[in-house]
Amino acid sequence: MMTNNSTAILPTNQTNHVTCSQEISNSESYHYALNISIIVINTPFAIFAAISNLVVLITICKSQELRSPANILLCSLALTDLLVGSVTQPLFVAWRVMLHYPSTICISELLHSLYEAFLYVCTGGSFLCLAYLSTDRFMAVSKPLRYRARMTTGKATRNMAIVWISWIGFVVLRYSGIDEESSRMITSVVAGCLVIFLLAIQIALMISIKRNNIHSLHAEENSAIIAYKREHRCAVTIVYIFLALLLFLIPAVVVQIVLGFTSTNQSKTEIYVAISALLINSSANPLIYFWRSRDMRKAARRLFIGAKAENGVGTGSGSSDRNSGGSSGRSQEEAM
């Protein structure tokens, strides 16, 4: 009787070692080809996302002409993408690398927990930032004069800070002892509401852009039309950002549909591919910013490449006074 009891109970350290060894040898999550693919795909995109979004933030912060309310809100989205490239993707890659070594398999559990937390924060933060940006652009395009009179850079910063504090509070609440089933249900409801709201506000934004384009063609060049033209380009940029997010979100939607008809273990490869696609979206956004904004491209060249700004000042000194009004208008219109 004593012999049976002594052999039935394993020491705690030995139990943990057996559990981790079983995970690395038997778990469906451990696939050599899958891990190599995740590492190869995510590593270069993580580096590009971190560098490109940092360039966006520095360019906007150091360029006085780019410090508009819309660009301040854009900085929040760029900051979220910077976190994805500098924290979330490296944690994702490090976790998959450690699964290859039995000596670090247990340590990888900590990395996995951190990765999931940052994935939740950054993904939700991106959706919230884009939702707020879309709402802001809808108001700017619908009522351009009222928007420009009420919205300031300070107010934009304060509003985005409130959004982020609210989201971080929600994430803390999610990890503060709520059972797994309730947490998944709350997450699904919040994600569903965000996606529906994003679709609705994007449709409303595109309708407003189309309607105001028609009105501007048949109206005189008054202050409202001028203000609308300055906000129009930024609104179209947000539409492109949303379409890019939708493109990278499609794999995740397809996987969720597949999970409804198959077991979870059979779809783990597809899950990690979908997550990688969603994370790559953080590398696409800076390309859209610089593609759409001539002023941002010029400011970045001036800051990082050392463009000869003095030549432009010297050759244009005679005409700068004559064209100051038109140039400032174009600068505001091209700000994003």
Order of alpha helices (4+ residues) and beta strands (2+ residues): alpha-alpha-alpha-alpha-alpha-alpha-alpha-alpha-alpha-alpha-alpha-alpha-alpha-alpha-alpha
